[in-house]
Amino acid sequence: TVGTKGSGNGQLFFPRGIDVDRQGNLYVADAGNHRIEKFSKDGLFIAAWGQYGKGTGKLLYPFGLAVDPTYNIVYVTDPANDNVVSLYSTTGTLLYSWNLAPIENNQYDGGGGIVGGIIGYGNGDFVVATAHKLTRYSILNPTIDNNQNGIPDSLEN
């Protein structure tokens, strides 16, 4: 058993997405505490990260989580946070965050709706589940944004 109820280090409150890295470390989307927690393969607390709030780079009930063992990236979906998807290093450094399905006039943009589950392929690609579709993205060449819309070309479908 890993964790107990609460908000301290190593404690959880409504954990959601979980995954492991190559070393067997466990990552948890700790939704009720608005953070990501990392535990050793033996269940010992290693680290926690995330800043409560709305907007890119913040966490508000994170839901989906996947670890890319090749690139050491933790992918996180955050549907309560205006459908933000964030990429972190396995040490908790925020690498990139963007609003995948913006909400305008209290309605989703029709681009798939609410973000949910996420899975990493281990090669820099990941798939995000939304209300009615699955979309594959890639982290390769993440700084190229030819159409200047704020989303790297490799992260657009």
Secondary structure, DSSP 8 states (H G I E B T S, - for coil): ---EESSSTTEESSEEEEEE-TT--EEEEEGGGTEEEEE-TTS-EEEEE--BSSSTT-BSS---EEEETTTTEEEEEETTTTTEEEEEETTS-EEEEEESS-EETTEE-SSS-S---EEE-SSSEEEEE-SS-EEEEE-SSTT--TT-SSS-GGG--
